[in-house]
């Protein structure tokens, strides 16, 4: 590793990204690392439209969760608005 190289395990975790952010892709198909940059829209396109939301009921409004998680049950849609902080929206027929 070069003197200024950083292990991927030492990189900070991104907590929020936008469509114009760039990510680094590391590949090592032949034993020689190759670094590529790609935008999130290049990587995922319209994949967000196909996100599956888990059927799960948080036990309390402070149940363990990472901010941004969305779940549902037969009565509510639940959103973790911060780490370990849930809000819920009542569901009804129309």
N, C-alpha and C positions, 0 to 999 in steps of 0.2 A: 504494500500500500504506500502511496506517495506520502510525503511528510504532511501535506495539507489535506489528506483524505479523511473523511469522516465515515465511521461505520454506520450503516443504515439504522442499526438499533439505537444509535445516539441521536438521530434526528428527532426534532420535536414533532409531536402528533398534531396534525391540523384539526382544529375543532370546528371550523366553518370554512366552506369553500364556495366560490362562485363559478359560474360557467366559464369565465375568462381566465381563471387561475390555471397555472401550468403544473403538471406533476412530472416527476422524473421516473422513468421506467428503466430498470437495470436488467439486462439480459446477459447470459453467459453460455451461449450455445456451443462454443468451441473452446472453452477455457479462457477466453479473453473477454473481460467485461466490456459491454457496450452500453453507453448511457444515451437515452433518448428523452426528449421532452414532448409532452402531449397535453392538449387542453382537455378539461373534463368533458366538454361536449364531443370531442373526438372520441374519447374513450366510451362514453355512455350514450351519446345521442339522445334519443327520446326514451331511454330505458326507464326513466323515472315514472313514466306513465304505466309501467308494468310492475311497480313495486307491490309486493304482497304485504298486507298488514296482518299481523298475528292475532288470532282469537285468544284474548287473555284479559282477565280482570285483575287489576292491581288490588291488593288487599286493603291498602289505605292510601290517602293522598300523599303520604311521605314514603311509600314503598320504594325499594331500590330500583333505580332506572337511570339511564344516561339521557341527558337532554336531547330532545328530538325524536324519541321513540314514540310511535303511535300504535295503539292496540284498540280492540273493540270487543264487545260482548253483545248479547241480544238487546240490551237497554241503552248502552252508552258507547261513545267514541272517547277514548282516553288519550291525552297528549302529555308527555313529560316536558314541561315548560322550562325546567332546570333539572340538574341532577337531583334525583330523589324528591321531585315535586311534580305531582300529577294534577291536571285539570280534566274535567269530563264534560261532555256535551250529550244531552239527552237525545235519543233517537225516537222518531215517531213515524207512523205510516202516513202516506199522502196519496 
